[in-house]
Amino acid sequence: MSGTAAPALEVEGVHVALRRKPVLHGLSLSLAEGECRAVVGLNGAGKTTALRVILGMLRPDTGRVLLYGRDIASTSRDVWRQVGHLVETPFSYPELTARQNIEAAARLHGADPEHAGRLTARMSEALALTGWLDVPVRRLSLGTRQKVGLVGALAHEPNVVVLDEPTNGLDPLAVVGFRDLLREVTGRGGAVLVTGHHFDELTRIADRVDILHRGRIIDTIVPEGPGCPGGADLERVFFDAVLAADLATDSTAPESGAGPNARVDTSRERTEIS
């Protein structure tokens, strides 16, 4: 994986307010071909909103998103076919089987049916989904539906992959298989953007980890890079960055009660990362 190629995806100065409440404040990031980038933050930080903007599901108040240098507001269907995504709850037709749902997703993206079928078989094996392919989705567990959604997002071999907490509900064996699938995407020059809250997992799959807090990226971690050597406690790095951002905000509000010696209660906050 490498972050040196030209950007496949660019987010420039995106501001979003929902119900008059600011959610994203000038969000900017870029995603290179062959790179996996992760975004992590507390509940309500704006991660899912950011992905919805990137995928054209939500129009920003200001700013823009570029896909291969083209504003997504005017991007053609052919370009969108190069994108695979899974955001929030996986969509599926409950009366269709897992295989039929995956085939439908591949067809919508213009994939060759035979090639997509071969990919489906291989990816299903990696995620321990094979035995469930011919079962109606309505009979599947949430974790198995997540696997169906992931294979459906990847079966057309997209060049840009956008995934919202993709390992939610996956068993450990499937997590390892999923990690390998993402490496295949970046290995062929694809670009991957994921959100998540499992720090150890993020360091295994991501070239960069952005910390999103209150709608802003406040820090970027490069696993194994300077200042973040192997074995570093990334949860501590995360909470230190959040604490510093909150203290910087509180410094303009004397009555906030936050002092220079404040500390993050990690035993409480860990449960709120998403």
ABEGO torsion letter per residue (X at the ends): XBAABBBABBBBGBBBBBGGBBABBGBBBBBBBGBBBBBBBBBGAGAAAAAAAAAGABBBABEBBBBGGBBAAABBAAAAAABBBBBEBBBBBAABBAAAAAAAAAAAAGBBAAAAAAAAAAAAAAAGAAAAAABBAAABBAAAAAAAAAAAAAAAGBABBBBBGAABGBBAAAAAAAAAAAAAAAAAGBBBBBBBABAAAAAAABABBBBBBGGBBABBBBBGBBGBBBGBBAAAAAAAAAAAAAAAAAAABAAAGBBAABBBBAAAAAAABX
